[in-house]
């Protein structure tokens, strides 16, 4: 029987892997992006947060135009966890990490003018090695632009909403006027913007009391309540609406950039956001003589109920806000490397119902 020759070993093929720092950065997590051209075609861009409207697995709770309580929600964190996602504009943090809620810890969207947005990139979590631990949900990077030549814009917008639920019926209008001006000459570019919003919103909450299970003749007979059930299925009476807001907001922005030798650039910007909100409430309850009823012991449909004295007062408030942000950035972008140094200072001042006032500088 002839001998069988053993197969000769073959030389392993050479495998060459080519990559760049930019490619590695872009593929670290799932990323979605939208450019200004896409925004102009698909989004009615009235505020900076509108730029996230159609991005996947992301939600911004914007209840009406001018809403300052608009946190970001992701698949890992809801609207009550605003500190679990990060929002940046040109590397400057807009997230308010002084809290983790769906109200006063919402991002400072007013620091970005809609007209200056160039693109938005979303880096999805959980977590990112390139950002702090608050990136558990997502990281929103807003990139703004600077003009290349003299440009100016003036925009007016308005909307009218008809609302009808329970005993609240009405038309709520919003008006907005904004303008921009910018130019570039030599190594210098500058941009100015101003925006004013006058917004009237539908009720943000309803006043309810638990329905009594026992029949009784006690209390002042009233009409106008609506039978319903709570989120847990318990029977309740909807007796009014609250937090019906009227907002006046102003946003002023200035940005200046200087091109330096060796591909370096120095950018300075400042933004001032002002908000004056007045909220009122309305009761659905009426006594036999037509007098509105807000508190006390009442009788609804043969059942005695007690309405707390603060049932409606918590829904009536005045809120004034001022956010003043400054930032400076020095960066160098070459074919071999990129680095940047960014510093920011934000002064936030709020007055709620003219009784509670706090001031918090953030570095």
C-alpha positions as CSV (number, residue, x, y, z in Angstrom):
1,X,0.0,0.0,0.0
2,X,1.6,3.3,-1.0
3,X,2.5,5.7,1.8
4,X,0.2,8.8,2.3
5,X,2.0,12.0,2.4
6,X,1.1,14.4,5.3
7,X,-0.3,17.8,4.1
8,X,2.2,20.6,4.1
9,X,1.4,23.5,6.5
10,X,0.1,26.6,4.8
11,X,1.4,30.0,5.7
12,X,-1.3,32.0,7.6
13,X,-2.5,35.0,5.7
14,X,-1.6,38.4,6.9
15,X,-4.5,40.4,8.4
16,X,-4.1,44.2,8.7
17,X,-6.6,46.1,10.8
18,X,-6.8,49.8,10.0
19,X,-8.7,52.2,12.3
20,X,-8.7,55.8,13.4
21,X,-9.4,57.6,16.6
22,X,-12.5,59.2,15.1
23,X,-14.0,55.9,14.0
24,X,-13.4,54.3,17.4
25,X,-15.1,57.2,19.0
26,X,-18.1,57.1,16.8
27,X,-18.7,53.3,17.3
28,X,-18.3,53.2,21.1
29,X,-22.1,53.1,21.6
30,X,-25.2,53.3,19.4
31,X,-25.4,56.7,17.9
32,X,-28.1,58.6,16.1
33,X,-27.7,62.0,14.5
34,X,-29.8,64.7,12.8
35,X,-28.4,67.6,10.8
36,X,-29.8,71.1,10.4
37,X,-31.0,70.2,6.8
38,X,-33.0,67.3,8.2
39,X,-34.5,69.4,11.0
40,X,-35.6,72.0,8.5
41,X,-37.4,69.4,6.4
42,X,-39.0,67.3,9.2
43,X,-39.4,69.4,12.4
44,X,-41.3,72.6,13.4
45,X,-38.3,73.8,15.4
46,X,-39.6,76.3,17.9
47,X,-37.3,75.5,20.8
48,X,-34.0,73.7,21.1
49,X,-35.6,70.5,22.6
50,X,-37.8,70.1,19.5
51,X,-34.6,68.9,17.7
52,X,-34.9,65.6,19.5
53,X,-38.5,65.0,18.5
54,X,-38.1,62.1,16.0
55,X,-35.0,60.5,17.3
56,X,-35.5,56.8,18.3
57,X,-35.7,55.6,21.9
58,X,-35.8,59.1,23.2
59,X,-38.5,61.3,24.6
60,X,-38.7,64.9,25.8
61,X,-41.7,65.7,28.0
62,X,-42.6,69.1,26.5
63,X,-46.2,69.8,27.7
64,X,-46.6,73.1,25.8
65,X,-44.6,75.7,24.0
66,X,-42.4,77.5,26.6
67,X,-42.4,74.6,29.1
68,X,-39.3,74.8,31.3
69,X,-39.9,71.4,32.8
70,X,-38.9,69.3,29.9
71,X,-36.6,66.4,31.0
72,X,-35.2,63.7,28.7
73,X,-36.5,60.1,29.1
74,X,-34.8,57.0,27.6
75,X,-35.5,53.3,27.7
76,X,-33.5,53.0,31.0
77,X,-34.8,56.2,32.8
78,X,-38.1,57.9,32.8
79,X,-39.0,61.6,32.9
80,X,-38.6,61.6,36.7
81,X,-34.9,60.9,36.4
82,X,-33.5,63.9,34.6
83,X,-30.0,63.4,36.1
84,X,-29.6,60.1,34.4
85,X,-29.0,61.6,30.9
86,X,-26.6,64.4,29.9
87,X,-27.3,67.3,27.6
88,X,-24.4,69.3,26.1
89,X,-24.2,72.2,23.7
90,X,-20.7,72.6,22.2
91,X,-19.3,70.8,25.2
92,X,-21.0,72.9,27.8
93,X,-23.3,71.0,30.2
94,X,-27.0,72.1,30.0
95,X,-28.2,69.4,32.4
96,X,-29.1,70.7,35.9
97,X,-27.5,68.0,38.1
98,X,-28.6,69.8,41.3
99,X,-31.7,67.5,41.2
100,X,-33.1,64.3,39.7
101,X,-36.8,65.1,38.9
102,X,-39.2,66.2,36.2
103,X,-39.4,69.9,37.2
104,X,-36.7,72.2,38.3
105,X,-33.8,69.8,37.4
106,X,-34.7,69.8,33.7
107,X,-32.0,70.8,31.2
108,X,-31.5,74.5,30.4
109,X,-32.8,74.3,26.9
110,X,-33.2,78.1,26.8
111,X,-29.5,78.5,26.5
112,X,-29.5,77.4,22.9
113,X,-31.2,79.3,20.1
114,X,-33.0,77.1,17.6
115,X,-31.5,79.0,14.7
116,X,-27.9,78.3,15.7
117,X,-28.3,74.5,15.8
118,X,-26.1,72.7,13.2
119,X,-26.5,69.1,14.3
120,X,-27.5,66.9,17.2
121,X,-25.8,63.6,18.1
122,X,-27.3,61.1,20.6
123,X,-25.0,58.6,22.3
124,X,-27.2,55.9,23.9
125,X,-26.4,54.2,27.2
126,X,-26.1,52.4,29.4
127,X,-23.2,54.5,30.5
128,X,-20.2,55.8,28.4
129,X,-16.5,55.8,29.3
130,X,-16.1,59.3,27.7
131,X,-18.7,61.0,30.0
132,X,-19.6,61.1,33.7
133,X,-21.7,58.4,35.4
134,X,-24.9,60.4,34.7
135,X,-24.7,59.1,31.1
136,X,-26.6,55.9,32.2
137,X,-29.5,56.9,29.8
138,X,-28.1,58.9,26.9
139,X,-25.8,61.8,26.0
140,X,-27.2,64.5,23.9
141,X,-24.6,66.6,22.0
142,X,-25.9,69.8,20.4
143,X,-23.4,71.4,18.0
144,X,-24.1,75.0,17.1
145,X,-22.7,76.9,14.2
146,X,-21.1,80.3,13.5
147,X,-21.9,82.4,10.4
148,X,-19.5,82.5,7.5
149,X,-20.9,85.8,6.1
150,X,-23.3,88.5,7.1
151,X,-26.7,87.0,7.9
152,X,-29.9,88.0,9.7
153,X,-33.3,86.3,10.3
154,X,-36.6,87.3,11.8
155,X,-39.2,84.6,12.6
156,X,-42.7,84.9,13.9
157,X,-44.9,81.9,14.9
158,X,-48.2,81.3,16.6
159,X,-50.4,78.4,17.5
160,X,-54.0,78.0,18.9
161,X,-55.1,75.0,20.9
162,X,-58.6,74.1,21.7
163,X,-58.9,72.1,25.0
164,X,-61.9,70.3,26.5
165,X,-61.7,67.8,29.4
166,X,-63.9,67.5,32.5
167,X,-65.1,71.0,33.2
168,X,-62.3,72.9,31.5
169,X,-63.0,74.2,28.0
170,X,-61.2,77.0,26.2
171,X,-58.7,78.1,23.6
172,X,-55.1,78.6,24.5
173,X,-52.8,80.6,22.3
174,X,-49.0,81.0,22.0
175,X,-47.0,83.7,20.1
176,X,-43.3,83.7,19.4
177,X,-41.0,86.3,17.9
178,X,-37.3,85.7,17.3
179,X,-34.4,87.3,15.5
180,X,-30.7,86.6,14.8
181,X,-27.8,88.6,13.4
182,X,-24.2,87.4,12.7
183,X,-21.2,87.9,10.6
184,X,-17.6,86.8,10.0
185,X,-14.6,88.7,8.9
186,X,-11.0,87.4,8.9
187,X,-10.4,85.2,11.9
188,X,-13.4,86.6,13.9
189,X,-17.0,85.3,13.8
190,X,-19.9,86.5,16.0
191,X,-23.6,85.6,16.4
192,X,-26.5,87.3,18.3
193,X,-30.0,86.0,18.9
194,X,-33.1,87.0,20.8
195,X,-36.3,85.1,21.3
196,X,-39.6,86.0,23.1
197,X,-42.5,83.6,23.9
198,X,-45.9,84.4,25.2
199,X,-47.6,81.1,26.0
200,X,-51.0,80.2,27.5
201,X,-51.2,76.5,28.4
202,X,-53.9,73.9,29.2
203,X,-54.2,72.7,32.8
204,X,-51.2,70.7,33.9
205,X,-53.0,68.9,36.8
206,X,-56.5,68.2,38.2
207,X,-57.7,68.5,41.8
208,X,-59.3,65.3,43.0
209,X,-60.7,63.9,46.3
210,X,-61.5,60.3,47.2
211,X,-65.1,59.4,46.8
212,X,-66.9,58.4,50.0
213,X,-68.6,54.9,50.0
214,X,-71.2,55.8,52.6
215,X,-74.3,57.8,52.0
216,X,-74.7,61.0,54.1
217,X,-76.6,64.2,54.2
218,X,-73.9,66.2,55.9
219,X,-72.0,69.0,54.1
220,X,-73.0,71.7,51.7
221,X,-74.7,70.3,48.6
222,X,-72.6,71.1,45.5
223,X,-72.7,70.2,41.8
224,X,-70.1,70.0,39.0
225,X,-67.9,67.1,40.1
226,X,-66.9,64.4,37.7
227,X,-66.9,60.7,38.8
228,X,-63.7,59.0,37.8
229,X,-61.0,56.6,39.0
230,X,-57.4,57.2,40.1
231,X,-54.3,55.6,38.6
232,X,-54.7,52.8,41.1
233,X,-58.4,52.2,40.3
234,X,-59.9,53.9,43.4
235,X,-63.1,55.9,42.9
236,X,-62.4,59.7,43.0
237,X,-64.2,63.0,42.3
238,X,-62.5,65.4,39.9
239,X,-63.4,68.8,41.4
240,X,-61.2,71.3,39.5
241,X,-58.2,72.0,37.4
242,X,-54.9,73.7,38.4
243,X,-51.5,74.9,37.2
244,X,-53.1,76.7,34.2
245,X,-50.0,78.6,33.2
246,X,-49.4,81.9,31.4
247,X,-45.7,82.3,30.6
248,X,-43.6,85.2,29.3
249,X,-40.1,84.1,28.3
250,X,-37.0,85.9,26.9
251,X,-33.8,84.3,25.6
252,X,-30.8,86.4,24.7
253,X,-27.6,84.8,23.3
254,X,-24.2,86.1,22.2
255,X,-21.3,84.1,20.8
256,X,-17.8,85.2,19.6
257,X,-15.1,83.0,18.1
258,X,-11.5,83.8,17.2
259,X,-9.3,81.6,14.9
260,X,-5.7,81.4,16.3
261,X,-2.5,80.1,14.8
262,X,-1.7,76.3,14.8
263,X,-5.4,75.4,14.1
264,X,-6.5,76.7,17.5
265,X,-9.8,78.4,18.2
266,X,-11.1,80.4,21.1
267,X,-14.9,80.6,21.6
268,X,-16.8,82.7,24.2
269,X,-20.5,82.7,24.6
270,X,-23.1,84.0,27.1
271,X,-26.9,83.4,27.4
272,X,-29.6,84.9,29.5
273,X,-32.9,83.2,30.0
274,X,-35.8,84.9,31.7
275,X,-39.2,83.4,32.6
276,X,-42.2,84.9,34.3
277,X,-45.0,82.4,34.9
278,X,-48.4,82.9,36.5
279,X,-50.6,79.9,37.2
280,X,-54.2,79.9,38.4
281,X,-56.8,77.2,39.2
282,X,-60.5,76.8,38.6
283,X,-63.1,74.8,40.6
284,X,-65.9,72.8,39.0
285,X,-68.0,72.9,42.2
286,X,-70.9,75.2,42.6
287,X,-73.2,75.7,45.6
288,X,-77.0,76.0,45.2
289,X,-76.7,79.8,44.6
290,X,-73.9,79.4,42.0
291,X,-71.1,80.4,44.3
292,X,-67.8,78.6,43.5
293,X,-66.6,76.2,46.3
294,X,-62.9,75.5,46.9
295,X,-62.7,73.9,50.3
296,X,-64.6,72.7,53.4
297,X,-67.2,69.9,54.0
298,X,-69.4,69.3,50.9
299,X,-71.9,66.8,49.8
300,X,-71.6,65.4,46.3
301,X,-74.4,63.1,45.1
302,X,-75.5,62.2,48.6
303,X,-71.9,61.5,49.9
304,X,-70.1,63.8,52.4
305,X,-66.6,64.8,51.5
306,X,-64.0,67.1,53.0
307,X,-61.9,69.3,50.6
308,X,-58.6,70.3,52.2
309,X,-57.9,74.0,52.5
310,X,-54.8,73.6,50.3
311,X,-56.4,71.5,47.6
312,X,-56.5,74.5,45.1
313,X,-53.9,76.8,46.7
314,X,-51.0,74.4,45.7
315,X,-52.1,74.9,42.0
316,X,-51.8,78.7,42.2
317,X,-48.3,80.2,42.0
318,X,-46.0,82.7,40.4
319,X,-42.6,81.5,39.2
320,X,-39.8,83.9,38.1
321,X,-36.6,82.4,36.7
322,X,-33.3,83.8,35.5
323,X,-30.5,81.6,34.1
324,X,-27.3,83.3,33.2
325,X,-24.6,81.2,31.6
326,X,-21.1,82.0,30.5
327,X,-18.6,79.7,28.8
328,X,-15.2,79.8,27.2
329,X,-13.6,77.1,25.1
330,X,-10.0,76.7,23.7
331,X,-9.5,73.9,21.3
332,X,-7.0,72.6,18.7
333,X,-8.0,70.3,15.9
334,X,-5.2,68.9,13.7
335,X,-4.9,65.9,11.4
336,X,-3.0,64.1,14.2
337,X,-5.0,64.9,17.4
338,X,-7.7,67.0,18.9
339,X,-8.0,68.6,22.4
340,X,-10.3,71.1,24.0
341,X,-10.5,73.0,27.3
342,X,-14.0,74.2,28.3
343,X,-15.1,76.2,31.4
344,X,-18.5,77.4,32.2
345,X,-20.4,79.3,34.9
346,X,-24.2,79.3,35.4
347,X,-26.1,81.5,37.9
348,X,-29.7,80.3,38.4
349,X,-32.2,82.3,40.4
350,X,-35.8,81.3,41.1
351,X,-38.6,82.9,43.0
352,X,-41.7,80.7,43.6
353,X,-44.9,82.2,44.8
354,X,-42.9,85.2,46.1
355,X,-42.1,83.2,49.3
356,X,-39.3,80.8,48.5
357,X,-36.1,82.1,46.9
358,X,-32.8,80.3,46.2
359,X,-29.7,81.1,44.3
360,X,-27.3,78.4,43.1
361,X,-24.0,79.1,41.2
362,X,-22.8,76.1,39.2
363,X,-19.3,75.8,37.9
